[in-house]
Amino acid sequence: MYLLEFNEIPKEVIWGGNSLASIYSKPFDKSKAIGESWEICDLPNDNSVVSNGDLKGKTLSCLVKEYGSELLGTKCKEDYFPLLIKLIDARDKLSIQVHPDEEYANKRHNKHGKNEMWYVIDALDNAKLLIGLKENITKENLNRALLNKENIEDKFNYFHINKGDAFYIPSGCIHAILGNAVIAEIQTPSDVTYRLYDWNRVDKNGNSRELHIEDSFNVIKDINAFSLKSSKQNKFKDASLEINRVFSNEYFTADEYIVNGMYSSKTNKESFEIIMVIDGNGSIESDIPDNIIKLHIGKTVLIPASLGNYIIKSDNCIKFLKVAI
């Protein structure tokens, strides 16, 4: 196998913008409000398609079936790709929402639960996230306020965000991106989202989006929102390379790399690796002839577990996330 690129899948949404096309070089219609670019996904209705090399045109699910641990690594015991990788352009506020855990999602929808991580690629000065209920607010308080049609917007925690901030959002945690931010999202492979509140807005046809109040309250958990921001632990630093651990949990490990010059690495056959470029330009190449991919902000590359050696070169300085299981 070789370094893999995929065709991005655009998602047009009420809160999206055009930054993914105009700034991050995605081949999307700039006149549409594209809120998400699904970079790597293996879902029944959204399956990534290879865009380079001999495997061009094949779906990710096809690669998983054909190559198994050669692609996924020996740690992965699943028969599907275990992560979903996105870029999010939140021009406006997302709904206040919550995701189910594995048990509830499987029972209710025959799908996977959803746990996710956000890494802030860019943010305006007023950009915020909403995460969890305030300490003195219970989900019973929130439910009663919704039933009484009270204003609930003061019942949550709000976090100002800056470039480089990262947050883990586990299943059962109430959350929302509140606009003016571009975010890299690493998540378990699920498209199940329950909208709790959508700011009383309507779409271009005057219609409100569907809410999922009962399901939301069935899955909301008591979670300490202030424990979810990454403190980033430095693993290595010299003049040409800095590595910071962002998150590590049962689903994935994410590290932040800053490379000045050249970075050489080798897959360990235990896990695939994913490179998400969050700043700068450069290239990645393997020992396979002509297997070179240009890197720029917003670019995502899948490195099969069996690949072996690869090199990342920066034009000046390049910053990226490396994700594995």
C-alpha positions in Angstrom: 0.0 0.0 0.0 1.0 3.7 -0.3 0.2 7.1 1.0 -3.5 7.7 0.3 -5.6 10.7 -0.6 -9.4 10.8 -0.8 -12.0 13.0 -2.4 -13.5 15.2 0.2 -17.3 15.0 0.9 -18.9 18.4 1.4 -21.9 19.0 3.7 -24.1 22.0 3.1 -25.6 23.3 6.3 -27.4 26.3 7.7 -24.4 27.4 9.8 -21.7 26.8 7.2 -19.5 29.3 5.3 -17.1 29.2 2.3 -13.7 29.1 4.0 -13.1 25.4 3.2 -13.2 26.3 -0.5 -11.7 29.8 -0.5 -9.0 29.3 2.1 -8.4 25.6 2.5 -8.4 24.6 -1.2 -11.4 22.3 -1.0 -13.1 21.7 -4.5 -16.4 23.0 -3.3 -18.9 25.5 -4.6 -18.0 28.8 -3.0 -21.6 30.1 -3.3 -22.8 27.3 -0.9 -22.7 27.3 2.9 -20.4 24.3 3.3 -20.0 23.6 7.0 -18.1 20.3 6.9 -15.6 18.5 4.7 -15.6 14.8 5.5 -12.0 13.9 4.9 -11.9 10.2 5.7 -15.1 8.3 6.5 -16.4 4.7 6.2 -20.2 5.0 6.7 -22.9 3.3 4.5 -24.1 6.6 2.9 -20.8 8.4 3.0 -17.8 6.4 2.0 -14.4 8.0 1.1 -13.1 7.4 -2.4 -9.4 7.2 -3.1 -8.2 10.0 -5.4 -4.5 9.0 -6.1 -2.5 6.0 -7.3 -3.4 2.5 -8.5 -6.3 2.3 -6.0 -8.0 5.5 -7.3 -11.8 5.1 -7.4 -11.9 2.5 -4.7 -13.9 3.2 -1.5 -12.4 3.1 2.0 -14.7 0.2 3.0 -13.4 -1.7 0.0 -9.8 -1.1 1.1 -10.7 -2.3 4.6 -12.1 -5.5 3.3 -9.3 -6.1 0.8 -6.3 -5.2 2.9 -7.5 -5.6 6.5 -4.6 -5.2 9.0 -2.2 -4.1 6.2 -4.2 -0.9 6.2 -5.7 -0.7 9.7 -2.9 -2.2 11.8 -2.9 -5.1 14.2 -4.5 -3.1 17.0 -7.7 -2.6 15.1 -10.1 -5.5 15.6 -13.0 -3.9 13.7 -14.0 -4.7 10.1 -14.5 -1.1 9.3 -12.5 2.1 9.5 -12.7 3.1 13.2 -12.5 6.9 12.9 -14.3 9.7 11.0 -12.1 12.8 10.1 -13.7 16.2 9.3 -12.9 19.8 8.8 -15.6 22.2 10.2 -16.2 25.7 9.0 -18.6 27.1 11.6 -19.5 30.5 10.2 -22.6 30.6 12.4 -23.7 28.8 15.6 -24.3 25.0 15.5 -27.3 23.7 17.3 -26.9 22.8 21.0 -26.6 19.1 20.7 -25.5 15.8 22.3 -24.3 12.4 21.0 -25.3 9.0 22.2 -22.9 6.4 23.6 -22.3 3.0 21.9 -25.0 1.2 23.8 -27.8 3.7 23.1 -26.9 4.3 19.5 -26.7 0.6 18.8 -30.1 -0.1 20.4 -31.9 3.0 19.0 -30.4 3.2 15.5 -28.2 0.1 15.0 -25.3 2.6 14.6 -22.1 3.5 16.6 -22.0 6.0 19.4 -20.0 9.2 19.0 -17.0 10.6 20.9 -15.1 13.4 19.3 -12.2 15.8 19.6 -12.0 19.4 18.4 -8.7 21.1 17.4 -9.1 24.8 16.6 -7.3 25.6 13.4 -8.5 29.2 13.2 -10.8 31.4 15.3 -11.8 35.1 15.4 -11.4 37.0 18.6 -15.0 36.4 19.7 -15.1 32.7 18.9 -16.6 30.5 21.6 -17.6 27.0 22.4 -20.6 25.9 24.6 -19.8 22.8 26.6 -21.9 21.2 29.4 -24.3 22.6 32.0 -23.3 25.1 34.6 -22.5 23.5 38.0 -25.8 24.5 39.6 -27.9 23.4 36.7 -29.2 19.8 36.4 -30.7 18.2 33.3 -34.0 18.2 35.1 -33.7 22.0 35.4 -32.9 22.3 31.8 -35.8 20.0 30.8 -38.3 22.0 32.8 -37.0 25.3 31.3 -37.5 23.9 27.8 -41.0 22.6 28.6 -41.9 26.1 29.9 -40.4 27.7 26.8 -37.9 29.7 29.0 -34.6 31.1 27.7 -32.1 28.3 28.3 -29.0 30.1 26.9 -27.7 31.1 30.3 -27.6 27.5 31.6 -24.4 26.4 29.9 -20.6 26.9 30.2 -19.0 29.1 27.5 -15.3 28.9 26.5 -13.4 31.5 24.5 -11.2 29.7 22.0 -7.9 30.5 20.2 -5.9 28.8 17.5 -4.4 25.6 18.8 -6.9 24.9 21.5 -8.3 21.4 21.7 -11.3 19.9 23.5 -12.5 16.3 24.0 -16.3 16.0 23.7 -17.4 12.5 25.0 -20.8 11.0 24.3 -23.4 12.4 26.6 -21.8 15.9 26.8 -23.9 18.9 25.7 -22.0 21.0 23.3 -22.0 23.5 20.4 -19.5 25.5 18.3 -20.7 29.1 18.4 -19.4 30.3 15.0 -16.4 32.2 13.7 -14.1 29.1 13.8 -12.5 26.4 11.7 -12.0 23.2 13.5 -10.5 19.8 12.8 -12.7 17.0 14.2 -11.5 13.5 15.0 -14.4 11.2 16.0 -15.6 7.7 16.2 -17.5 6.6 13.0 -21.0 7.8 13.6 -23.5 10.3 12.1 -25.9 10.3 15.1 -26.5 13.8 16.5 -29.4 14.8 18.7 -30.4 18.5 18.5 -31.5 19.9 21.8 -31.9 23.6 20.8 -31.4 25.4 17.6 -31.6 29.1 18.6 -35.2 29.4 17.3 -33.8 29.9 13.7 -35.3 28.8 10.4 -33.7 27.8 7.1 -34.0 29.6 3.8 -37.5 28.1 3.3 -38.7 29.3 6.7 -38.6 25.8 8.2 -37.2 25.0 11.7 -34.8 22.0 11.9 -35.9 18.9 13.7 -35.2 18.7 17.4 -34.6 15.4 19.3 -35.6 16.4 22.9 -36.5 12.9 24.2 -33.4 11.2 22.8 -31.2 14.1 24.1 -32.4 13.8 27.6 -32.0 10.0 27.5 -28.3 10.3 26.8 -27.1 13.5 28.6 -24.5 12.7 31.2 -23.1 14.6 34.2 -19.7 15.7 32.8 -17.2 18.2 34.1 -16.8 20.5 31.2 -13.7 22.2 32.6 -11.8 18.9 32.5 -12.2 18.5 28.7 -9.7 21.1 27.4 -6.3 19.6 26.4 -3.4 20.8 28.5 -1.0 19.5 25.8 2.0 17.6 27.1 5.3 18.1 25.4 6.9 14.9 24.3 9.9 16.2 22.3 11.4 19.6 21.3 14.5 20.7 19.5 15.3 23.3 16.8 13.7 21.3 14.0 10.9 19.3 15.7 8.3 19.7 18.4 5.8 17.1 19.4 2.9 17.7 21.8 0.4 15.1 23.0 -3.1 16.5 22.6 -5.3 13.6 23.6 -5.0 9.9 24.1 -8.0 7.7 25.0 -9.5 4.3 24.1 -10.5 5.5 20.7 -7.5 7.5 19.3 -4.3 9.3 20.0 -3.7 12.7 18.6 -0.3 14.5 18.6 0.6 18.0 17.4 3.8 18.2 15.3 5.7 21.3 14.3 8.4 20.6 11.8 11.1 23.0 10.5 12.9 21.2 7.7 12.4 17.5 7.5 10.8 14.8 9.7 11.4 11.1 9.1 9.2 8.4 10.5 8.1 4.8 10.1 4.8 3.1 10.7 4.8 0.4 13.4 2.2 -2.0 11.8 0.0 -1.6 14.9 -2.0 1.3 13.6 -2.6 3.4 10.5 -1.7 7.1 10.9 -3.6 10.2 9.7 -1.9 13.5 8.9 -4.0 16.6 9.1 -2.2 19.8 8.2 -3.2 22.8 10.3 -0.6 25.3 9.2 2.1 25.7 6.6 3.1 23.9 3.4 5.4 21.0 2.4 5.2 17.4 1.2 5.0 13.8 2.3 6.6 10.9 0.5 7.2 7.2 1.0 9.8 4.8 -0.4 7.4 3.8 -3.1 8.3 5.5 -6.4 6.3 8.6 -7.2 4.3 8.4 -4.0 4.6 12.1 -3.1 1.7 14.3 -1.8 1.8 18.1 -1.5 0.8 19.3 1.9 -1.0 22.5 2.7 -3.4 23.8 5.4 -6.5 21.6 5.4 -4.9 18.6 3.7 -5.5 15.1 5.1 -3.4 12.0 4.3 -4.0 8.4 5.4 -0.8 6.4 6.0 -1.4 2.6 6.0 0.0 0.7 8.9 2.2 -1.4 6.6 3.7 1.5 4.7 7.0 1.6 6.5 9.2 4.7 6.0 7.9 8.1 5.1 9.3 11.7 5.1 7.6 15.0 5.7 9.4 18.1 4.3 8.4 21.6 5.2 8.7 24.6 2.8 9.5 26.7 5.9 7.5 25.4 8.9 4.6 23.0 8.8 2.2 22.1 11.7 0.1 19.0 11.6 -1.9 16.6 13.7 -0.9 12.9 13.7 -3.7 10.6 14.6 -3.6 6.9 15.3 -5.6 4.3 17.3 
